[in-house]
Amino acid sequence: MTQLSDKLQIVPANAEAAFIPPPEPPKARPESAGPTLEEAIARNEALTEKIEALDAVLARPLNEILADREKAEEAALAWDRFGAMWMLSQRAMRRVALDLAAQLGVSEEEVVARAMANANAVLNGADEVDLGGTIAPAQMQHIARHRSFLRKQFK
């Protein structure tokens, strides 16, 4: 509760003195007040950049836009099919390895441990064998380019 004495100001007897109201305390900005001017300017600049990028795309003829989309869809489909082929081959080879291991009395754990050891040997450059020509040099180079990522998968 505010008291009357909090609002009173005593004016000096000097006739040249002017009445100066006390400064108002700064008002707290409510959370629902929205962004600050700086935030609004930054957001406006970001949106302007997005609009300019969209305008650049839309300024192109529709047949070019659709051709790019078709190329992207074809590339995505090719990668999807490649992934399916890779998963199929991995499952088939795993099955062959486990069947042969069972015939030799080797456990699944031993097969997995040997596969991990071989993968790590390739990743560490200790196994550069092309397996009788079935691994192309380009495949080994591809593995080498992604070594750091692949190492994380085989820990």
C-alpha positions as CSV (number, residue, x, y, z in Angstrom):
1,M,0.0,0.0,0.0
2,T,1.3,3.4,-1.0
3,Q,1.3,6.1,1.6
4,L,0.6,9.8,1.0
5,S,4.1,10.7,2.2
6,D,5.6,8.6,-0.6
7,K,3.9,10.9,-3.2
8,L,4.6,14.3,-1.6
9,Q,7.5,16.4,-2.8
10,I,8.7,19.4,-0.7
11,V,9.4,22.3,-3.0
12,P,12.2,24.6,-1.8
13,A,11.4,28.2,-0.8
14,N,13.6,29.5,-3.6
15,A,11.2,31.1,-6.2
16,E,13.5,30.2,-9.1
17,A,13.3,26.5,-8.4
18,A,11.1,24.6,-10.6
19,F,8.9,21.7,-9.8
20,I,10.7,18.5,-10.9
21,P,8.6,15.4,-10.6
22,P,10.3,12.3,-9.3
23,P,11.5,9.9,-12.0
24,E,9.2,7.0,-12.6
25,P,10.7,3.6,-11.9
26,P,11.3,1.6,-15.0
27,K,8.3,-0.7,-15.7
28,A,9.0,-4.4,-15.9
29,R,8.5,-5.7,-19.4
30,P,5.8,-8.4,-19.3
31,E,6.6,-11.7,-20.9
32,S,3.6,-11.3,-23.3
33,A,4.9,-8.0,-24.6
34,G,6.6,-9.6,-27.6
35,P,10.1,-9.3,-29.0
36,T,12.4,-6.4,-28.4
37,L,13.2,-4.1,-31.3
38,E,16.5,-5.9,-31.9
39,E,14.9,-9.3,-31.9
40,A,12.2,-8.1,-34.4
41,I,14.9,-6.6,-36.7
42,A,16.9,-9.8,-36.6
43,R,13.8,-11.9,-37.3
44,N,12.8,-9.6,-40.1
45,E,16.3,-9.9,-41.7
46,A,16.1,-13.7,-41.5
47,L,12.7,-13.8,-43.0
48,T,13.8,-11.4,-45.8
49,E,16.7,-13.8,-46.7
50,K,14.3,-16.7,-46.8
51,I,11.9,-14.8,-49.0
52,E,14.7,-13.8,-51.4
53,A,15.8,-17.4,-51.6
54,L,12.2,-18.5,-52.4
55,D,11.8,-15.7,-54.9
56,A,15.0,-16.9,-56.7
57,V,13.5,-20.4,-56.9
58,L,10.1,-19.2,-58.1
59,A,11.7,-16.9,-60.6
60,R,12.9,-19.9,-62.5
61,P,10.6,-21.5,-65.1
62,L,8.3,-24.2,-63.7
63,N,9.8,-26.9,-65.9
64,E,13.3,-26.3,-64.4
65,I,11.9,-26.4,-60.8
66,L,10.1,-29.7,-61.5
67,A,13.2,-31.1,-63.3
68,D,15.2,-30.5,-60.1
69,R,12.6,-32.1,-58.0
70,E,12.4,-35.1,-60.3
71,K,16.3,-35.5,-60.1
72,A,16.1,-35.3,-56.3
73,E,13.4,-37.9,-56.2
74,E,15.4,-40.2,-58.5
75,A,18.5,-39.8,-56.4
76,A,16.6,-40.5,-53.2
77,L,15.0,-43.6,-54.8
78,A,18.4,-44.8,-56.0
79,W,19.9,-44.4,-52.5
80,D,16.8,-46.1,-51.0
81,R,17.2,-49.0,-53.3
82,F,20.9,-49.2,-52.7
83,G,20.2,-49.3,-48.9
84,A,17.7,-52.1,-49.4
85,M,20.3,-54.1,-51.5
86,W,22.9,-53.5,-48.9
87,M,20.7,-54.7,-46.1
88,L,19.7,-57.8,-48.1
89,S,23.3,-58.7,-48.9
90,Q,24.3,-58.2,-45.2
91,R,21.5,-60.4,-44.0
92,A,22.3,-63.1,-46.6
93,M,26.0,-63.0,-45.8
94,R,25.3,-63.1,-42.1
95,R,23.1,-66.2,-42.6
96,V,25.8,-67.9,-44.7
97,A,28.4,-67.1,-42.1
98,L,26.3,-68.4,-39.3
99,D,25.3,-71.6,-41.2
100,L,29.0,-72.4,-42.0
101,A,30.0,-71.6,-38.5
102,A,27.4,-74.0,-37.1
103,Q,28.7,-76.7,-39.4
104,L,32.2,-76.1,-38.0
105,G,31.0,-75.9,-34.4
106,V,31.8,-72.2,-34.1
107,S,29.4,-70.1,-32.0
108,E,27.5,-67.0,-33.2
109,E,29.4,-64.9,-30.6
110,E,32.7,-66.1,-32.1
111,V,31.5,-65.2,-35.7
112,V,30.5,-61.7,-34.5
113,A,33.8,-61.2,-32.7
114,R,35.7,-62.2,-35.8
115,A,33.6,-59.9,-38.0
116,M,34.2,-57.0,-35.6
117,A,38.0,-57.8,-35.6
118,N,38.0,-57.9,-39.4
119,A,36.1,-54.6,-39.6
120,N,38.5,-52.9,-37.2
121,A,41.5,-54.2,-39.1
122,V,40.1,-52.7,-42.3
123,L,39.3,-49.4,-40.5
124,N,42.8,-49.2,-39.0
125,G,44.4,-49.9,-42.4
126,A,45.8,-53.3,-41.2
127,D,43.8,-55.2,-43.8
128,E,44.1,-53.8,-47.3
129,V,43.4,-57.2,-49.0
130,D,41.1,-57.0,-51.9
131,L,39.7,-60.5,-51.3
132,G,40.7,-61.9,-54.6
133,G,39.6,-58.9,-56.6
134,T,36.1,-58.7,-55.1
135,I,36.8,-55.4,-53.4
136,A,37.6,-52.6,-55.8
137,P,40.2,-50.0,-54.9
138,A,37.5,-47.4,-55.1
139,Q,35.6,-49.2,-52.3
140,M,38.6,-49.2,-50.1
141,Q,39.1,-45.5,-50.8
142,H,35.4,-44.9,-49.9
143,I,35.8,-46.7,-46.6
144,A,39.0,-44.7,-45.9
145,R,37.0,-41.4,-46.5
146,H,34.5,-42.4,-43.9
147,R,36.8,-44.0,-41.4
148,S,36.1,-41.7,-38.5
149,F,32.3,-42.3,-38.8
150,L,32.7,-46.0,-39.3
151,R,34.9,-46.4,-36.3
152,K,32.1,-45.2,-34.1
153,Q,29.9,-47.9,-35.5
154,F,32.3,-50.7,-34.7
155,K,33.2,-49.9,-31.1
